[in-house]
Amino acid sequence: MALKGQAALPAVLLISGIITEIAIAGTLVAFVLSSSGWGERLSAQALAAAKSGVEDAFMRITIDKTFSSPSGYSFSVGSRTVQVVVNKDPSGYPVGSDQIISTGTALTRQRKLEAIIIVDSNTGKVNLKSTREIQ
């Protein structure tokens, strides 16, 4: 009888160890999946904040055709922050162009957009030429 009890103990320990490892692995997988979803949400919020920065600068340029902010300005959108830089006549672009660089931040995530605005010197009409995400 003593041999049966002694032989069962290692089997019980082995099975318990396997069950514990499966539980730990499952918990780790659940944590990673929830964290990646959270990161995607923060990234989307940072992009939305950057888009609002482009729209804000576009509005300021539409109101004041000479608006420029090479040192940048910032504002908040909810709990997210936006940093916007507006450069007049940047090199590599046609004369009358404005470059908007907007960086949206949501906790640890940042997204940056560059928009090129063309201001017609004759009519004062402001057109959005392009928007792209930059690093």
C-alpha positions in Angstrom: 0.0 0.0 0.0 2.8 2.4 0.8 4.1 2.0 -2.8 0.8 3.1 -4.3 0.6 6.3 -2.3 4.2 7.2 -3.0 3.8 6.6 -6.8 0.6 8.7 -6.9 2.3 11.7 -5.4 4.6 12.5 -8.3 1.7 12.0 -10.8 -0.4 14.5 -8.8 2.5 17.0 -8.7 3.1 16.6 -12.4 -0.6 17.1 -13.3 -0.9 20.1 -10.9 2.2 21.7 -12.5 0.8 21.3 -16.0 -2.5 22.8 -15.0 -0.7 25.7 -13.3 1.4 26.4 -16.4 -1.7 26.4 -18.6 -3.4 28.9 -16.3 -0.4 31.2 -16.3 -0.1 31.0 -20.1 -3.8 31.8 -20.5 -3.5 34.8 -18.2 -0.5 36.0 -20.1 -2.2 35.7 -23.5 -5.3 37.5 -22.2 -3.1 40.3 -20.8 -1.2 40.7 -24.1 -4.4 40.8 -26.2 -6.0 43.4 -23.9 -2.9 45.5 -23.9 -2.6 45.5 -27.7 -6.2 46.5 -28.0 -5.6 49.4 -25.5 -2.5 50.4 -27.6 -4.6 50.5 -30.8 -7.2 52.6 -29.1 -4.6 55.1 -27.8 -3.0 55.2 -31.3 -6.4 56.0 -32.9 -7.0 58.8 -30.3 -3.6 60.3 -31.0 -4.3 60.3 -34.7 -7.7 62.0 -34.1 -5.9 64.6 -32.0 -3.3 65.2 -34.8 -6.2 65.6 -37.3 -7.8 68.3 -35.0 -4.4 70.1 -35.0 -4.4 70.2 -38.8 -8.0 71.5 -38.8 -7.2 74.1 -36.2 -4.2 75.4 -38.2 -6.2 75.3 -41.5 -8.9 77.5 -39.8 -6.3 79.9 -38.5 -4.7 80.2 -42.0 -8.1 80.7 -43.5 -8.8 83.6 -41.1 -5.3 85.2 -41.3 -3.5 84.4 -44.5 -0.2 85.4 -43.0 -0.5 83.2 -40.0 2.7 81.3 -39.1 3.9 79.6 -36.0 7.4 78.1 -36.5 8.0 77.6 -32.8 4.6 75.9 -32.5 1.6 76.1 -30.3 -0.3 73.5 -28.3 -3.8 72.7 -27.0 -5.8 69.9 -25.5 -8.5 67.8 -27.0 -10.1 66.1 -24.0 -7.2 64.4 -22.2 -5.1 64.3 -25.4 -2.5 67.0 -26.3 -1.7 68.4 -29.7 1.4 70.3 -30.8 1.1 72.2 -34.1 3.9 73.9 -36.1 3.0 76.1 -39.2 5.8 77.0 -41.6 5.3 79.6 -44.4 6.9 78.8 -47.8 8.8 75.6 -46.7 11.7 74.6 -48.9 10.7 72.0 -51.5 7.2 73.3 -51.9 5.7 75.9 -54.3 5.6 79.6 -53.2 2.5 80.4 -51.3 2.5 77.0 -49.5 2.1 76.5 -45.8 3.3 73.4 -44.1 1.4 72.2 -41.0 3.0 69.6 -38.8 0.6 68.3 -36.1 1.5 65.9 -33.4 -1.2 64.2 -31.4 -0.3 62.5 -28.1 -2.4 60.0 -26.1 -0.6 58.8 -23.1 2.4 56.9 -24.6 1.3 57.0 -28.2 2.1 59.7 -30.7 0.9 60.2 -34.3 2.2 63.0 -36.5 0.6 64.5 -39.6 1.9 66.8 -42.3 -0.5 68.9 -44.3 0.4 71.2 -47.2 -1.9 74.2 -47.7 -1.8 76.4 -50.8 -2.9 80.0 -50.4 -3.8 81.8 -53.6 -2.2 85.3 -53.4 -4.8 86.8 -55.9 -8.0 85.4 -54.5 -7.0 84.5 -50.9 -8.5 81.1 -51.4 -7.0 78.4 -49.2 -6.8 74.8 -50.5 -5.6 71.7 -48.8 -3.1 70.1 -51.2 -2.1 67.0 -49.2 -2.1 65.3 -45.9 0.1 62.4 -44.9 1.3 60.7 -41.8 5.0 61.2 -41.0 7.3 59.6 -38.4 
